[in-house]
């Protein structure tokens, strides 16, 4: 995936474990919620993707509350 153009990509719940993809590529996605990152950790919202934030709002999460967002990304939905 080194040269993949990921702008606007919906990678919710995708397993990217071991994928050769840069942080810059991932930062251009719209969604990564629930994805397994290349280092085999779960997406933690580090890129503040607009799609993920909109998805959280749809599910009733207060996106201005950092603790609520941490729980959201941690799987406590």
PDB file of N, CA, C and O in Angstrom:
ATOM      1  N   UNK A   1       0.823  -1.194   0.000  1.00  0.00           N
ATOM      2  CA  UNK A   1       0.000   0.000   0.000  1.00  0.00           C
ATOM      3  C   UNK A   1       0.866   1.258   0.000  1.00  0.00           C
ATOM      4  O   UNK A   1       0.350   2.358   0.195  1.00  0.00           O
ATOM      5  N   UNK A   2       2.129   1.117  -0.208  1.00  0.00           N
ATOM      6  CA  UNK A   2       3.047   2.255  -0.126  1.00  0.00           C
ATOM      7  C   UNK A   2       2.621   3.441  -0.989  1.00  0.00           C
ATOM      8  O   UNK A   2       2.804   4.589  -0.586  1.00  0.00           O
ATOM      9  N   UNK A   3       2.068   3.187  -2.141  1.00  0.00           N
ATOM     10  CA  UNK A   3       1.712   4.270  -3.057  1.00  0.00           C
ATOM     11  C   UNK A   3       0.199   4.467  -3.165  1.00  0.00           C
ATOM     12  O   UNK A   3      -0.272   5.210  -4.026  1.00  0.00           O
ATOM     13  N   UNK A   4      -0.552   3.809  -2.301  1.00  0.00           N
ATOM     14  CA  UNK A   4      -2.012   3.912  -2.357  1.00  0.00           C
ATOM     15  C   UNK A   4      -2.471   5.329  -2.023  1.00  0.00           C
ATOM     16  O   UNK A   4      -1.963   5.959  -1.096  1.00  0.00           O
ATOM     17  N   UNK A   5      -3.419   5.807  -2.778  1.00  0.00           N
ATOM     18  CA  UNK A   5      -4.029   7.122  -2.545  1.00  0.00           C
ATOM     19  C   UNK A   5      -5.253   6.882  -1.674  1.00  0.00           C
ATOM     20  O   UNK A   5      -6.247   6.327  -2.143  1.00  0.00           O
ATOM     21  N   UNK A   6      -5.193   7.286  -0.433  1.00  0.00           N
ATOM     22  CA  UNK A   6      -6.251   6.965   0.528  1.00  0.00           C
ATOM     23  C   UNK A   6      -7.147   8.143   0.877  1.00  0.00           C
ATOM     24  O   UNK A   6      -7.950   8.052   1.806  1.00  0.00           O
ATOM     25  N   UNK A   7      -7.026   9.228   0.161  1.00  0.00           N
ATOM     26  CA  UNK A   7      -7.859  10.396   0.448  1.00  0.00           C
ATOM     27  C   UNK A   7      -9.333  10.020   0.328  1.00  0.00           C
ATOM     28  O   UNK A   7      -9.791   9.553  -0.715  1.00  0.00           O
ATOM     29  N   UNK A   8     -10.069  10.237   1.433  1.00  0.00           N
ATOM     30  CA  UNK A   8     -11.501   9.934   1.453  1.00  0.00           C
ATOM     31  C   UNK A   8     -11.839   8.482   1.695  1.00  0.00           C
ATOM     32  O   UNK A   8     -13.015   8.121   1.665  1.00  0.00           O
ATOM     33  N   UNK A   9     -10.852   7.634   1.933  1.00  0.00           N
ATOM     34  CA  UNK A   9     -11.108   6.201   2.103  1.00  0.00           C
ATOM     35  C   UNK A   9     -11.875   5.904   3.387  1.00  0.00           C
ATOM     36  O   UNK A   9     -11.682   6.558   4.412  1.00  0.00           O
ATOM     37  N   UNK A  10     -12.746   4.905   3.306  1.00  0.00           N
ATOM     38  CA  UNK A  10     -13.480   4.403   4.469  1.00  0.00           C
ATOM     39  C   UNK A  10     -12.841   3.078   4.854  1.00  0.00           C
ATOM     40  O   UNK A  10     -13.104   2.047   4.236  1.00  0.00           O
ATOM     41  N   UNK A  11     -12.004   3.114   5.877  1.00  0.00           N
ATOM     42  CA  UNK A  11     -11.301   1.916   6.326  1.00  0.00           C
ATOM     43  C   UNK A  11     -11.774   1.481   7.712  1.00  0.00           C
ATOM     44  O   UNK A  11     -10.999   0.923   8.489  1.00  0.00           O
ATOM     45  N   UNK A  12     -13.052   1.740   8.020  1.00  0.00           N
ATOM     46  CA  UNK A  12     -13.602   1.303   9.302  1.00  0.00           C
ATOM     47  C   UNK A  12     -13.460  -0.206   9.437  1.00  0.00           C
ATOM     48  O   UNK A  12     -13.827  -0.972   8.546  1.00  0.00           O
ATOM     49  N   UNK A  13     -12.920  -0.604  10.570  1.00  0.00           N
ATOM     50  CA  UNK A  13     -12.787  -2.011  10.957  1.00  0.00           C
ATOM     51  C   UNK A  13     -11.878  -2.821  10.030  1.00  0.00           C
ATOM     52  O   UNK A  13     -11.899  -4.050  10.083  1.00  0.00           O
ATOM     53  N   UNK A  14     -11.093  -2.172   9.194  1.00  0.00           N
ATOM     54  CA  UNK A  14     -10.167  -2.866   8.310  1.00  0.00           C
ATOM     55  C   UNK A  14      -8.928  -3.275   9.099  1.00  0.00           C
ATOM     56  O   UNK A  14      -8.447  -2.521   9.946  1.00  0.00           O
ATOM     57  N   UNK A  15      -8.418  -4.458   8.823  1.00  0.00           N
ATOM     58  CA  UNK A  15      -7.191  -4.917   9.467  1.00  0.00           C
ATOM     59  C   UNK A  15      -6.006  -4.493   8.601  1.00  0.00           C
ATOM     60  O   UNK A  15      -5.759  -5.065   7.540  1.00  0.00           O
ATOM     61  N   UNK A  16      -5.279  -3.479   9.075  1.00  0.00           N
ATOM     62  CA  UNK A  16      -4.100  -2.986   8.378  1.00  0.00           C
ATOM     63  C   UNK A  16      -2.816  -3.539   9.008  1.00  0.00           C
ATOM     64  O   UNK A  16      -1.718  -3.068   8.711  1.00  0.00           O
ATOM     65  N   UNK A  17      -2.963  -4.526   9.866  1.00  0.00           N
ATOM     66  CA  UNK A  17      -1.811  -5.102  10.552  1.00  0.00           C
ATOM     67  C   UNK A  17      -0.726  -5.503   9.572  1.00  0.00           C
ATOM     68  O   UNK A  17      -0.959  -6.300   8.663  1.00  0.00           O
ATOM     69  N   UNK A  18       0.463  -4.945   9.763  1.00  0.00           N
ATOM     70  CA  UNK A  18       1.596  -5.260   8.913  1.00  0.00           C
ATOM     71  C   UNK A  18       1.626  -4.535   7.571  1.00  0.00           C
ATOM     72  O   UNK A  18       2.580  -4.684   6.807  1.00  0.00           O
ATOM     73  N   UNK A  19       0.597  -3.760   7.282  1.00  0.00           N
ATOM     74  CA  UNK A  19       0.558  -3.048   5.996  1.00  0.00           C
ATOM     75  C   UNK A  19       1.641  -1.987   5.950  1.00  0.00           C
ATOM     76  O   UNK A  19       1.951  -1.356   6.961  1.00  0.00           O
ATOM     77  N   UNK A  20       2.202  -1.798   4.790  1.00  0.00           N
ATOM     78  CA  UNK A  20       3.200  -0.739   4.592  1.00  0.00           C
ATOM     79  C   UNK A  20       2.473   0.496   4.099  1.00  0.00           C
ATOM     80  O   UNK A  20       2.338   0.741   2.900  1.00  0.00           O
ATOM     81  N   UNK A  21       2.009   1.262   5.074  1.00  0.00           N
ATOM     82  CA  UNK A  21       1.260   2.484   4.794  1.00  0.00           C
ATOM     83  C   UNK A  21       1.752   3.554   5.763  1.00  0.00           C
ATOM     84  O   UNK A  21       1.993   3.268   6.936  1.00  0.00           O
ATOM     85  N   UNK A  22       1.900   4.764   5.285  1.00  0.00           N
ATOM     86  CA  UNK A  22       2.446   5.831   6.125  1.00  0.00           C
ATOM     87  C   UNK A  22       1.356   6.511   6.947  1.00  0.00           C
ATOM     88  O   UNK A  22       0.167   6.418   6.641  1.00  0.00           O
ATOM     89  N   UNK A  23       1.792   7.189   7.987  1.00  0.00           N
ATOM     90  CA  UNK A  23       0.861   7.980   8.798  1.00  0.00           C
ATOM     91  C   UNK A  23       0.210   9.049   7.931  1.00  0.00           C
ATOM     92  O   UNK A  23      -0.971   9.348   8.106  1.00  0.00           O
ATOM     93  N   UNK A  24       0.954   9.624   7.005  1.00  0.00           N
ATOM     94  CA  UNK A  24       0.402  10.630   6.102  1.00  0.00           C
ATOM     95  C   UNK A  24      -0.723  10.072   5.246  1.00  0.00           C
ATOM     96  O   UNK A  24      -1.731  10.744   5.024  1.00  0.00           O
ATOM     97  N   UNK A  25      -0.556   8.856   4.768  1.00  0.00           N
ATOM     98  CA  UNK A  25      -1.619   8.227   3.983  1.00  0.00           C
ATOM     99  C   UNK A  25      -2.851   8.017   4.854  1.00  0.00           C
ATOM    100  O   UNK A  25      -3.967   8.304   4.422  1.00  0.00           O
ATOM    101  N   UNK A  26      -2.663   7.523   6.064  1.00  0.00           N
ATOM    102  CA  UNK A  26      -3.789   7.255   6.956  1.00  0.00           C
ATOM    103  C   UNK A  26      -4.488   8.544   7.365  1.00  0.00           C
ATOM    104  O   UNK A  26      -5.708   8.563   7.528  1.00  0.00           O
ATOM    105  N   UNK A  27      -3.733   9.611   7.530  1.00  0.00           N
ATOM    106  CA  UNK A  27      -4.313  10.895   7.917  1.00  0.00           C
ATOM    107  C   UNK A  27      -5.220  11.473   6.835  1.00  0.00           C
ATOM    108  O   UNK A  27      -6.002  12.383   7.111  1.00  0.00           O
ATOM    109  N   UNK A  28      -5.131  10.966   5.624  1.00  0.00           N
ATOM    110  CA  UNK A  28      -5.971  11.433   4.526  1.00  0.00           C
ATOM    111  C   UNK A  28      -7.253  10.632   4.361  1.00  0.00           C
ATOM    112  O   UNK A  28      -8.094  10.974   3.530  1.00  0.00           O
ATOM    113  N   UNK A  29      -7.409   9.577   5.138  1.00  0.00           N
ATOM    114  CA  UNK A  29      -8.647   8.780   5.081  1.00  0.00           C
ATOM    115  C   UNK A  29      -9.791   9.587   5.687  1.00  0.00           C
ATOM    116  O   UNK A  29      -9.561  10.581   6.376  1.00  0.00           O
ATOM    117  N   UNK A  30     -11.024   9.155   5.429  1.00  0.00           N
ATOM    118  CA  UNK A  30     -12.177   9.742   6.112  1.00  0.00           C
ATOM    119  C   UNK A  30     -12.510   8.962   7.383  1.00  0.00           C
ATOM    120  O   UNK A  30     -12.905   9.549   8.390  1.00  0.00           O
ATOM    121  N   UNK A  31     -12.352   7.646   7.331  1.00  0.00           N
ATOM    122  CA  UNK A  31     -12.735   6.779   8.448  1.00  0.00           C
ATOM    123  C   UNK A  31     -11.645   5.753   8.744  1.00  0.00           C
ATOM    124  O   UNK A  31     -11.107   5.120   7.837  1.00  0.00           O
ATOM    125  N   UNK A  32     -11.334   5.602  10.017  1.00  0.00           N
ATOM    126  CA  UNK A  32     -10.471   4.519  10.493  1.00  0.00           C
ATOM    127  C   UNK A  32     -11.043   3.869  11.752  1.00  0.00           C
ATOM    128  O   UNK A  32     -10.415   2.983  12.331  1.00  0.00           O
ATOM    129  N   UNK A  33     -12.225   4.300  12.178  1.00  0.00           N
ATOM    130  CA  UNK A  33     -12.801   3.807  13.430  1.00  0.00           C
ATOM    131  C   UNK A  33     -12.838   2.272  13.432  1.00  0.00           C
ATOM    132  O   UNK A  33     -13.352   1.644  12.506  1.00  0.00           O
ATOM    133  N   UNK A  34     -12.282   1.695  14.489  1.00  0.00           N
ATOM    134  CA  UNK A  34     -12.302   0.246  14.647  1.00  0.00           C
ATOM    135  C   UNK A  34     -11.254  -0.482  13.833  1.00  0.00           C
ATOM    136  O   UNK A  34     -11.181  -1.710  13.878  1.00  0.00           O
ATOM    137  N   UNK A  35     -10.439   0.252  13.087  1.00  0.00           N
ATOM    138  CA  UNK A  35      -9.403  -0.381  12.263  1.00  0.00           C
ATOM    139  C   UNK A  35      -8.248  -0.860  13.126  1.00  0.00           C
ATOM    140  O   UNK A  35      -7.936  -0.268  14.160  1.00  0.00           O
ATOM    141  N   UNK A  36      -7.623  -1.933  12.688  1.00  0.00           N
ATOM    142  CA  UNK A  36      -6.368  -2.377  13.273  1.00  0.00           C
ATOM    143  C   UNK A  36      -5.271  -1.699  12.479  1.00  0.00           C
ATOM    144  O   UNK A  36      -5.196  -1.832  11.257  1.00  0.00           O
ATOM    145  N   UNK A  37      -4.424  -0.973  13.183  1.00  0.00           N
ATOM    146  CA  UNK A  37      -3.382  -0.191  12.549  1.00  0.00           C
ATOM    147  C   UNK A  37      -2.200  -1.077  12.135  1.00  0.00           C
ATOM    148  O   UNK A  37      -2.112  -2.227  12.564  1.00  0.00           O
ATOM    149  N   UNK A  38      -1.294  -0.549  11.309  1.00  0.00           N
ATOM    150  CA  UNK A  38      -0.167  -1.361  10.848  1.00  0.00           C
ATOM    151  C   UNK A  38       0.680  -1.970  11.965  1.00  0.00           C
ATOM    152  O   UNK A  38       1.298  -3.018  11.775  1.00  0.00           O
ATOM    153  N   UNK A  39       0.709  -1.314  13.134  1.00  0.00           N
ATOM    154  CA  UNK A  39       1.468  -1.852  14.269  1.00  0.00           C
ATOM    155  C   UNK A  39       0.630  -2.796  15.127  1.00  0.00           C
ATOM    156  O   UNK A  39       1.019  -3.136  16.244  1.00  0.00           O
ATOM    157  N   UNK A  40      -0.533  -3.223  14.597  1.00  0.00           N
ATOM    158  CA  UNK A  40      -1.456  -4.159  15.255  1.00  0.00           C
ATOM    159  C   UNK A  40      -2.178  -3.598  16.474  1.00  0.00           C
ATOM    160  O   UNK A  40      -2.749  -4.361  17.253  1.00  0.00           O
ATOM    161  N   UNK A  41      -2.164  -2.269  16.656  1.00  0.00           N
ATOM    162  CA  UNK A  41      -2.978  -1.637  17.697  1.00  0.00           C
ATOM    163  C   UNK A  41      -4.288  -1.185  17.055  1.00  0.00           C
ATOM    164  O   UNK A  41      -4.392  -1.079  15.833  1.00  0.00           O
ATOM    165  N   UNK A  42      -5.271  -0.924  17.889  1.00  0.00           N
ATOM    166  CA  UNK A  42      -6.549  -0.427  17.387  1.00  0.00           C
ATOM    167  C   UNK A  42      -6.468   1.085  17.178  1.00  0.00           C
ATOM    168  O   UNK A  42      -5.807   1.787  17.943  1.00  0.00           O
ATOM    169  N   UNK A  43      -7.140   1.581  16.143  1.00  0.00           N
ATOM    170  CA  UNK A  43      -7.181   3.026  15.907  1.00  0.00           C
ATOM    171  C   UNK A  43      -7.644   3.722  17.167  1.00  0.00           C
ATOM    172  O   UNK A  43      -8.623   3.311  17.790  1.00  0.00           O
ATOM    173  N   UNK A  44      -6.937   4.782  17.544  1.00  0.00           N
ATOM    174  CA  UNK A  44      -7.268   5.513  18.765  1.00  0.00           C
ATOM    175  C   UNK A  44      -7.723   6.943  18.486  1.00  0.00           C
ATOM    176  O   UNK A  44      -7.845   7.745  19.412  1.00  0.00           O
ATOM    177  N   UNK A  45      -7.971   7.264  17.234  1.00  0.00           N
ATOM    178  CA  UNK A  45      -8.454   8.589  16.890  1.00  0.00           C
ATOM    179  C   UNK A  45      -7.364   9.627  16.718  1.00  0.00           C
ATOM    180  O   UNK A  45      -7.657  10.818  16.614  1.00  0.00           O
ATOM    181  N   UNK A  46      -6.126   9.202  16.686  1.00  0.00           N
ATOM    182  CA  UNK A  46      -4.992  10.139  16.640  1.00  0.00           C
ATOM    183  C   UNK A  46      -5.021  11.096  15.450  1.00  0.00           C
ATOM    184  O   UNK A  46      -4.402  12.159  15.499  1.00  0.00           O
ATOM    185  N   UNK A  47      -5.731  10.731  14.383  1.00  0.00           N
ATOM    186  CA  UNK A  47      -5.755  11.588  13.194  1.00  0.00           C
ATOM    187  C   UNK A  47      -6.944  12.552  13.159  1.00  0.00           C
ATOM    188  O   UNK A  47      -7.025  13.407  12.277  1.00  0.00           O
ATOM    189  N   UNK A  48      -7.861  12.415  14.113  1.00  0.00           N
ATOM    190  CA  UNK A  48      -9.036  13.293  14.167  1.00  0.00           C
ATOM    191  C   UNK A  48      -9.738  13.389  12.808  1.00  0.00           C
ATOM    192  O   UNK A  48     -10.001  14.482  12.308  1.00  0.00           O
ATOM    193  N   UNK A  49     -10.029  12.242  12.232  1.00  0.00           N
ATOM    194  CA  UNK A  49     -10.624  12.202  10.897  1.00  0.00           C
ATOM    195  C   UNK A  49     -12.065  12.693  10.914  1.00  0.00           C
ATOM    196  O   UNK A  49     -12.843  12.334  11.798  1.00  0.00           O
ATOM    197  N   UNK A  50     -12.409  13.501   9.947  1.00  0.00           N
ATOM    198  CA  UNK A  50     -13.744  14.103   9.899  1.00  0.00           C
ATOM    199  C   UNK A  50     -14.846  13.051   9.846  1.00  0.00           C
ATOM    200  O   UNK A  50     -15.888  13.216  10.480  1.00  0.00           O
ATOM    201  N   UNK A  51     -14.632  11.991   9.108  1.00  0.00           N
ATOM    202  CA  UNK A  51     -15.642  10.937   9.026  1.00  0.00           C
ATOM    203  C   UNK A  51     -15.842  10.229  10.352  1.00  0.00           C
ATOM    204  O   UNK A  51     -16.973   9.946  10.748  1.00  0.00           O
ATOM    205  N   UNK A  52     -14.740   9.942  11.043  1.00  0.00           N
ATOM    206  CA  UNK A  52     -14.840   9.294  12.349  1.00  0.00           C
ATOM    207  C   UNK A  52     -15.579  10.182  13.347  1.00  0.00           C
ATOM    208  O   UNK A  52     -16.394   9.698  14.133  1.00  0.00           O
ATOM    209  N   UNK A  53     -15.292  11.473  13.310  1.00  0.00           N
ATOM    210  CA  UNK A  53     -15.955  12.406  14.223  1.00  0.00           C
ATOM    211  C   UNK A  53     -17.445  12.489  13.907  1.00  0.00           C
ATOM    212  O   UNK A  53     -18.270  12.482  14.821  1.00  0.00           O
ATOM    213  N   UNK A  54     -17.793  12.567  12.641  1.00  0.00           N
ATOM    214  CA  UNK A  54     -19.207  12.598  12.246  1.00  0.00           C
ATOM    215  C   UNK A  54     -19.905  11.300  12.660  1.00  0.00           C
ATOM    216  O   UNK A  54     -21.052  11.328  13.108  1.00  0.00           O
ATOM    217  N   UNK A  55     -19.222  10.172  12.513  1.00  0.00           N
ATOM    218  CA  UNK A  55     -19.772   8.874  12.898  1.00  0.00           C
ATOM    219  C   UNK A  55     -20.040   8.839  14.402  1.00  0.00           C
ATOM    220  O   UNK A  55     -21.088   8.362  14.839  1.00  0.00           O
ATOM    221  N   UNK A  56     -19.087   9.348  15.195  1.00  0.00           N
ATOM    222  CA  UNK A  56     -19.275   9.397  16.648  1.00  0.00           C
ATOM    223  C   UNK A  56     -20.490  10.254  17.001  1.00  0.00           C
ATOM    224  O   UNK A  56     -21.287   9.879  17.862  1.00  0.00           O
ATOM    225  N   UNK A  57     -20.630  11.393  16.344  1.00  0.00           N
ATOM    226  CA  UNK A  57     -21.796  12.263  16.599  1.00  0.00           C
ATOM    227  C   UNK A  57     -23.094  11.547  16.268  1.00  0.00           C
ATOM    228  O   UNK A  57     -24.074  11.657  17.005  1.00  0.00           O
ATOM    229  N   UNK A  58     -23.104  10.808  15.151  1.00  0.00           N
ATOM    230  CA  UNK A  58     -24.305  10.035  14.767  1.00  0.00           C
ATOM    231  C   UNK A  58     -24.690   9.043  15.860  1.00  0.00           C
ATOM    232  O   UNK A  58     -25.872   8.772  16.071  1.00  0.00           O
ATOM    233  N   UNK A  59     -23.697   8.508  16.549  1.00  0.00           N
ATOM    234  CA  UNK A  59     -23.932   7.517  17.600  1.00  0.00           C
ATOM    235  C   UNK A  59     -24.174   8.158  18.960  1.00  0.00           C
ATOM    236  O   UNK A  59     -24.295   7.460  19.967  1.00  0.00           O
ATOM    237  N   UNK A  60     -24.246   9.505  18.991  1.00  0.00           N
ATOM    238  CA  UNK A  60     -24.572  10.205  20.227  1.00  0.00           C
ATOM    239  C   UNK A  60     -23.393  10.508  21.131  1.00  0.00           C
ATOM    240  O   UNK A  60     -23.583  10.831  22.303  1.00  0.00           O
ATOM    241  N   UNK A  61     -22.194  10.410  20.615  1.00  0.00           N
ATOM    242  CA  UNK A  61     -21.006  10.685  21.410  1.00  0.00           C
ATOM    243  C   UNK A  61     -20.743  12.189  21.405  1.00  0.00           C
ATOM    244  O   UNK A  61     -20.796  12.826  20.353  1.00  0.00           O
ATOM    245  N   UNK A  62     -20.462  12.752  22.571  1.00  0.00           N
ATOM    246  CA  UNK A  62     -20.102  14.161  22.676  1.00  0.00           C
ATOM    247  C   UNK A  62     -18.652  14.292  22.230  1.00  0.00           C
ATOM    248  O   UNK A  62     -17.736  13.979  22.990  1.00  0.00           O
ATOM    249  N   UNK A  63     -18.445  14.748  21.013  1.00  0.00           N
ATOM    250  CA  UNK A  63     -17.104  14.801  20.439  1.00  0.00           C
ATOM    251  C   UNK A  63     -16.245  15.908  21.041  1.00  0.00           C
ATOM    252  O   UNK A  63     -15.049  15.979  20.761  1.00  0.00           O
ATOM    253  N   UNK A  64     -16.837  16.773  21.864  1.00  0.00           N
ATOM    254  CA  UNK A  64     -16.068  17.801  22.560  1.00  0.00           C
ATOM    255  C   UNK A  64     -15.533  17.307  23.904  1.00  0.00           C
ATOM    256  O   UNK A  64     -14.761  18.001  24.565  1.00  0.00           O
ATOM    257  N   UNK A  65     -15.947  16.111  24.299  1.00  0.00           N
ATOM    258  CA  UNK A  65     -15.538  15.514  25.569  1.00  0.00           C
ATOM    259  C   UNK A  65     -14.432  14.494  25.294  1.00  0.00           C
ATOM    260  O   UNK A  65     -14.697  13.413  24.767  1.00  0.00           O
ATOM    261  N   UNK A  66     -13.204  14.836  25.647  1.00  0.00           N
ATOM    262  CA  UNK A  66     -12.067  13.971  25.327  1.00  0.00           C
ATOM    263  C   UNK A  66     -12.179  12.596  25.986  1.00  0.00           C
ATOM    264  O   UNK A  66     -11.749  11.600  25.405  1.00  0.00           O
ATOM    265  N   UNK A  67     -12.751  12.529  27.192  1.00  0.00           N
ATOM    266  CA  UNK A  67     -12.917  11.234  27.856  1.00  0.00           C
ATOM    267  C   UNK A  67     -13.945  10.376  27.133  1.00  0.00           C
ATOM    268  O   UNK A  67     -13.756   9.168  26.984  1.00  0.00           O
ATOM    269  N   UNK A  68     -15.035  10.998  26.683  1.00  0.00           N
ATOM    270  CA  UNK A  68     -16.056  10.263  25.929  1.00  0.00           C
ATOM    271  C   UNK A  68     -15.476   9.732  24.621  1.00  0.00           C
ATOM    272  O   UNK A  68     -15.763   8.608  24.210  1.00  0.00           O
ATOM    273  N   UNK A  69     -14.661  10.554  23.980  1.00  0.00           N
ATOM    274  CA  UNK A  69     -14.044  10.116  22.727  1.00  0.00           C
ATOM    275  C   UNK A  69     -13.041   8.988  22.972  1.00  0.00           C
ATOM    276  O   UNK A  69     -12.946   8.060  22.169  1.00  0.00           O
ATOM    277  N   UNK A  70     -12.297   9.062  24.069  1.00  0.00           N
ATOM    278  CA  UNK A  70     -11.347   7.997  24.385  1.00  0.00           C
ATOM    279  C   UNK A  70     -12.093   6.678  24.611  1.00  0.00           C
ATOM    280  O   UNK A  70     -11.659   5.621  24.154  1.00  0.00           O
ATOM    281  N   UNK A  71     -13.226   6.757  25.327  1.00  0.00           N
ATOM    282  CA  UNK A  71     -14.050   5.544  25.526  1.00  0.00           C
ATOM    283  C   UNK A  71     -14.582   5.048  24.193  1.00  0.00           C
ATOM    284  O   UNK A  71     -14.593   3.843  23.944  1.00  0.00           O
ATOM    285  N   UNK A  72     -15.021   5.952  23.336  1.00  0.00           N
ATOM    286  CA  UNK A  72     -15.549   5.591  22.012  1.00  0.00           C
ATOM    287  C   UNK A  72     -14.499   4.821  21.208  1.00  0.00           C
ATOM    288  O   UNK A  72     -14.779   3.748  20.673  1.00  0.00           O
ATOM    289  N   UNK A  73     -13.321   5.365  21.130  1.00  0.00           N
ATOM    290  CA  UNK A  73     -12.269   4.693  20.366  1.00  0.00           C
ATOM    291  C   UNK A  73     -11.787   3.430  21.063  1.00  0.00           C
ATOM    292  O   UNK A  73     -11.267   2.520  20.418  1.00  0.00           O
ATOM    293  N   UNK A  74     -11.962   3.372  22.388  1.00  0.00           N
ATOM    294  CA  UNK A  74     -11.549   2.181  23.133  1.00  0.00           C
ATOM    295  C   UNK A  74     -12.523   1.035  23.014  1.00  0.00           C
ATOM    296  O   UNK A  74     -12.248  -0.073  23.475  1.00  0.00           O
ATOM    297  N   UNK A  75     -13.661   1.295  22.398  1.00  0.00           N
ATOM    298  CA  UNK A  75     -14.617   0.224  22.185  1.00  0.00           C
ATOM    299  C   UNK A  75     -15.827   0.249  23.085  1.00  0.00           C
ATOM    300  O   UNK A  75     -16.716  -0.591  22.941  1.00  0.00           O
ATOM    301  N   UNK A  76     -15.888   1.187  24.011  1.00  0.00           N
ATOM    302  CA  UNK A  76     -17.054   1.285  24.890  1.00  0.00           C
ATOM    303  C   UNK A  76     -18.124   2.108  24.206  1.00  0.00           C
ATOM    304  O   UNK A  76     -18.228   3.314  24.425  1.00  0.00           O
ATOM    305  N   UNK A  77     -18.913   1.456  23.382  1.00  0.00           N
ATOM    306  CA  UNK A  77     -19.929   2.184  22.621  1.00  0.00           C
ATOM    307  C   UNK A  77     -21.250   2.065  23.327  1.00  0.00           C
ATOM    308  O   UNK A  77     -22.251   2.606  22.859  1.00  0.00           O
TER     309      UNK A  77
END
